[in-house]
Amino acid sequence: MFSWSLQNMHVESTVTAVKPARCTAWGAPVNGITGVHLWTFRQTRGGVLATTEEPWAGPHRLRYTAEKRGARTR
């Protein structure tokens, strides 16, 4: 478990997976949204390609996504 802050939100994330040289994942619930951060690593000719995904779940995820894109919500 580790803590961090962003835009006045305090987050306590839990590491959910670690596969050395393959992937790392952690997640946390914040403001009605459960977010998971998945980082995958792939060896390439020039080094390592790191890819990240951040799927969300929860009742507020659609509203938050719409607001971030500039849409009006009720």
CNS distance restraints for C-alpha pairs under 8 A (distance, minus, plus):
assign (resid   1 and name CA) (resid  12 and name CA) 6.74 0.50 0.50
assign (resid   1 and name CA) (resid  13 and name CA) 5.56 0.50 0.50
assign (resid   1 and name CA) (resid  14 and name CA) 4.38 0.50 0.50
assign (resid   1 and name CA) (resid  15 and name CA) 6.05 0.50 0.50
assign (resid   2 and name CA) (resid  12 and name CA) 5.70 0.50 0.50
assign (resid   2 and name CA) (resid  13 and name CA) 5.43 0.50 0.50
assign (resid   2 and name CA) (resid  14 and name CA) 6.59 0.50 0.50
assign (resid   3 and name CA) (resid  10 and name CA) 7.25 0.50 0.50
assign (resid   3 and name CA) (resid  11 and name CA) 5.56 0.50 0.50
assign (resid   3 and name CA) (resid  12 and name CA) 4.39 0.50 0.50
assign (resid   3 and name CA) (resid  13 and name CA) 6.14 0.50 0.50
assign (resid   4 and name CA) (resid  10 and name CA) 6.06 0.50 0.50
assign (resid   4 and name CA) (resid  11 and name CA) 5.33 0.50 0.50
assign (resid   4 and name CA) (resid  12 and name CA) 6.60 0.50 0.50
assign (resid   4 and name CA) (resid  13 and name CA) 7.96 0.50 0.50
assign (resid   5 and name CA) (resid   9 and name CA) 5.40 0.50 0.50
assign (resid   5 and name CA) (resid  10 and name CA) 4.53 0.50 0.50
assign (resid   5 and name CA) (resid  11 and name CA) 5.81 0.50 0.50
assign (resid   6 and name CA) (resid  10 and name CA) 6.81 0.50 0.50
assign (resid   6 and name CA) (resid  11 and name CA) 7.91 0.50 0.50
assign (resid   9 and name CA) (resid  30 and name CA) 7.84 0.50 0.50
assign (resid  11 and name CA) (resid  28 and name CA) 6.94 0.50 0.50
assign (resid  11 and name CA) (resid  29 and name CA) 7.82 0.50 0.50
assign (resid  11 and name CA) (resid  30 and name CA) 6.76 0.50 0.50
assign (resid  12 and name CA) (resid  28 and name CA) 6.28 0.50 0.50
assign (resid  13 and name CA) (resid  26 and name CA) 6.26 0.50 0.50
assign (resid  13 and name CA) (resid  27 and name CA) 5.23 0.50 0.50
assign (resid  13 and name CA) (resid  28 and name CA) 4.65 0.50 0.50
assign (resid  13 and name CA) (resid  29 and name CA) 7.99 0.50 0.50
assign (resid  14 and name CA) (resid  26 and name CA) 5.33 0.50 0.50
assign (resid  14 and name CA) (resid  27 and name CA) 5.52 0.50 0.50
assign (resid  14 and name CA) (resid  28 and name CA) 6.39 0.50 0.50
assign (resid  15 and name CA) (resid  24 and name CA) 7.80 0.50 0.50
assign (resid  15 and name CA) (resid  25 and name CA) 5.92 0.50 0.50
assign (resid  15 and name CA) (resid  26 and name CA) 4.08 0.50 0.50
assign (resid  15 and name CA) (resid  27 and name CA) 6.64 0.50 0.50
assign (resid  16 and name CA) (resid  24 and name CA) 7.82 0.50 0.50
assign (resid  16 and name CA) (resid  25 and name CA) 5.48 0.50 0.50
assign (resid  16 and name CA) (resid  26 and name CA) 5.07 0.50 0.50
assign (resid  16 and name CA) (resid  27 and name CA) 7.13 0.50 0.50
assign (resid  17 and name CA) (resid  23 and name CA) 7.39 0.50 0.50
assign (resid  17 and name CA) (resid  24 and name CA) 5.47 0.50 0.50
assign (resid  17 and name CA) (resid  25 and name CA) 5.00 0.50 0.50
assign (resid  17 and name CA) (resid  26 and name CA) 6.94 0.50 0.50
assign (resid  18 and name CA) (resid  22 and name CA) 7.96 0.50 0.50
assign (resid  18 and name CA) (resid  23 and name CA) 5.90 0.50 0.50
assign (resid  18 and name CA) (resid  24 and name CA) 4.55 0.50 0.50
assign (resid  18 and name CA) (resid  25 and name CA) 6.60 0.50 0.50
assign (resid  19 and name CA) (resid  23 and name CA) 5.18 0.50 0.50
assign (resid  19 and name CA) (resid  24 and name CA) 6.37 0.50 0.50
assign (resid  20 and name CA) (resid  24 and name CA) 7.89 0.50 0.50
assign (resid  21 and name CA) (resid  41 and name CA) 6.18 0.50 0.50
assign (resid  21 and name CA) (resid  42 and name CA) 7.67 0.50 0.50
assign (resid  22 and name CA) (resid  40 and name CA) 5.68 0.50 0.50
assign (resid  22 and name CA) (resid  41 and name CA) 4.98 0.50 0.50
assign (resid  22 and name CA) (resid  42 and name CA) 6.74 0.50 0.50
assign (resid  23 and name CA) (resid  38 and name CA) 7.12 0.50 0.50
assign (resid  23 and name CA) (resid  39 and name CA) 5.43 0.50 0.50
assign (resid  23 and name CA) (resid  40 and name CA) 4.21 0.50 0.50
assign (resid  23 and name CA) (resid  41 and name CA) 5.87 0.50 0.50
assign (resid  24 and name CA) (resid  38 and name CA) 5.96 0.50 0.50
assign (resid  24 and name CA) (resid  39 and name CA) 5.25 0.50 0.50
assign (resid  24 and name CA) (resid  40 and name CA) 6.60 0.50 0.50
assign (resid  25 and name CA) (resid  36 and name CA) 6.98 0.50 0.50
assign (resid  25 and name CA) (resid  37 and name CA) 5.46 0.50 0.50
assign (resid  25 and name CA) (resid  38 and name CA) 4.37 0.50 0.50
assign (resid  25 and name CA) (resid  39 and name CA) 6.18 0.50 0.50
assign (resid  26 and name CA) (resid  36 and name CA) 5.73 0.50 0.50
assign (resid  26 and name CA) (resid  37 and name CA) 5.38 0.50 0.50
assign (resid  26 and name CA) (resid  38 and name CA) 6.76 0.50 0.50
assign (resid  27 and name CA) (resid  34 and name CA) 7.07 0.50 0.50
assign (resid  27 and name CA) (resid  35 and name CA) 5.44 0.50 0.50
assign (resid  27 and name CA) (resid  36 and name CA) 4.12 0.50 0.50
assign (resid  27 and name CA) (resid  37 and name CA) 5.95 0.50 0.50
assign (resid  28 and name CA) (resid  34 and name CA) 5.62 0.50 0.50
assign (resid  28 and name CA) (resid  35 and name CA) 5.69 0.50 0.50
assign (resid  28 and name CA) (resid  36 and name CA) 6.75 0.50 0.50
assign (resid  29 and name CA) (resid  33 and name CA) 5.50 0.50 0.50
assign (resid  29 and name CA) (resid  34 and name CA) 4.07 0.50 0.50
assign (resid  29 and name CA) (resid  35 and name CA) 6.31 0.50 0.50
assign (resid  30 and name CA) (resid  34 and name CA) 6.25 0.50 0.50
assign (resid  30 and name CA) (resid  35 and name CA) 7.75 0.50 0.50
assign (resid  31 and name CA) (resid  60 and name CA) 7.69 0.50 0.50
assign (resid  32 and name CA) (resid  58 and name CA) 5.91 0.50 0.50
assign (resid  32 and name CA) (resid  59 and name CA) 6.38 0.50 0.50
assign (resid  32 and name CA) (resid  60 and name CA) 5.65 0.50 0.50
assign (resid  32 and name CA) (resid  61 and name CA) 7.64 0.50 0.50
assign (resid  33 and name CA) (resid  56 and name CA) 6.42 0.50 0.50
assign (resid  33 and name CA) (resid  57 and name CA) 5.70 0.50 0.50
assign (resid  33 and name CA) (resid  58 and name CA) 4.78 0.50 0.50
assign (resid  33 and name CA) (resid  59 and name CA) 6.91 0.50 0.50
assign (resid  33 and name CA) (resid  60 and name CA) 5.92 0.50 0.50
assign (resid  33 and name CA) (resid  61 and name CA) 5.70 0.50 0.50
assign (resid  34 and name CA) (resid  56 and name CA) 5.59 0.50 0.50
assign (resid  34 and name CA) (resid  57 and name CA) 5.17 0.50 0.50
assign (resid  34 and name CA) (resid  58 and name CA) 6.08 0.50 0.50
assign (resid  35 and name CA) (resid  54 and name CA) 6.46 0.50 0.50
assign (resid  35 and name CA) (resid  55 and name CA) 5.98 0.50 0.50
assign (resid  35 and name CA) (resid  56 and name CA) 4.54 0.50 0.50
assign (resid  35 and name CA) (resid  57 and name CA) 6.57 0.50 0.50
assign (resid  36 and name CA) (resid  53 and name CA) 7.91 0.50 0.50
assign (resid  36 and name CA) (resid  54 and name CA) 5.44 0.50 0.50
assign (resid  36 and name CA) (resid  55 and name CA) 5.74 0.50 0.50
assign (resid  36 and name CA) (resid  56 and name CA) 6.58 0.50 0.50
assign (resid  37 and name CA) (resid  52 and name CA) 6.99 0.50 0.50
assign (resid  37 and name CA) (resid  53 and name CA) 5.88 0.50 0.50
assign (resid  37 and name CA) (resid  54 and name CA) 4.73 0.50 0.50
assign (resid  37 and name CA) (resid  55 and name CA) 7.21 0.50 0.50
assign (resid  38 and name CA) (resid  52 and name CA) 5.54 0.50 0.50
assign (resid  38 and name CA) (resid  53 and name CA) 5.21 0.50 0.50
assign (resid  38 and name CA) (resid  54 and name CA) 6.43 0.50 0.50
assign (resid  39 and name CA) (resid  50 and name CA) 6.64 0.50 0.50
assign (resid  39 and name CA) (resid  51 and name CA) 5.59 0.50 0.50
assign (resid  39 and name CA) (resid  52 and name CA) 4.45 0.50 0.50
assign (resid  39 and name CA) (resid  53 and name CA) 6.62 0.50 0.50
assign (resid  40 and name CA) (resid  50 and name CA) 5.69 0.50 0.50
assign (resid  40 and name CA) (resid  51 and name CA) 5.26 0.50 0.50
assign (resid  40 and name CA) (resid  52 and name CA) 6.45 0.50 0.50
assign (resid  41 and name CA) (resid  48 and name CA) 6.39 0.50 0.50
assign (resid  41 and name CA) (resid  49 and name CA) 5.67 0.50 0.50
assign (resid  41 and name CA) (resid  50 and name CA) 4.64 0.50 0.50
assign (resid  41 and name CA) (resid  51 and name CA) 6.53 0.50 0.50
assign (resid  42 and name CA) (resid  48 and name CA) 5.51 0.50 0.50
assign (resid  42 and name CA) (resid  49 and name CA) 5.16 0.50 0.50
assign (resid  42 and name CA) (resid  50 and name CA) 6.61 0.50 0.50
assign (resid  43 and name CA) (resid  47 and name CA) 6.03 0.50 0.50
assign (resid  43 and name CA) (resid  48 and name CA) 4.52 0.50 0.50
assign (resid  43 and name CA) (resid  49 and name CA) 6.31 0.50 0.50
assign (resid  44 and name CA) (resid  48 and name CA) 5.36 0.50 0.50
assign (resid  44 and name CA) (resid  49 and name CA) 6.49 0.50 0.50
assign (resid  56 and name CA) (resid  61 and name CA) 6.40 0.50 0.50
assign (resid  57 and name CA) (resid  61 and name CA) 6.17 0.50 0.50
assign (resid  60 and name CA) (resid  64 and name CA) 6.20 0.50 0.50
assign (resid  61 and name CA) (resid  65 and name CA) 6.06 0.50 0.50
assign (resid  62 and name CA) (resid  66 and name CA) 6.14 0.50 0.50
assign (resid  63 and name CA) (resid  67 and name CA) 6.15 0.50 0.50
assign (resid  63 and name CA) (resid  73 and name CA) 6.59 0.50 0.50
assign (resid  64 and name CA) (resid  68 and name CA) 6.22 0.50 0.50
assign (resid  65 and name CA) (resid  69 and name CA) 6.43 0.50 0.50
assign (resid  66 and name CA) (resid  70 and name CA) 6.42 0.50 0.50
assign (resid  66 and name CA) (resid  71 and name CA) 5.17 0.50 0.50
assign (resid  66 and name CA) (resid  72 and name CA) 7.25 0.50 0.50
assign (resid  66 and name CA) (resid  73 and name CA) 7.24 0.50 0.50
assign (resid  67 and name CA) (resid  71 and name CA) 5.30 0.50 0.50
assign (resid  67 and name CA) (resid  72 and name CA) 6.51 0.50 0.50
assign (resid  67 and name CA) (resid  73 and name CA) 6.92 0.50 0.50
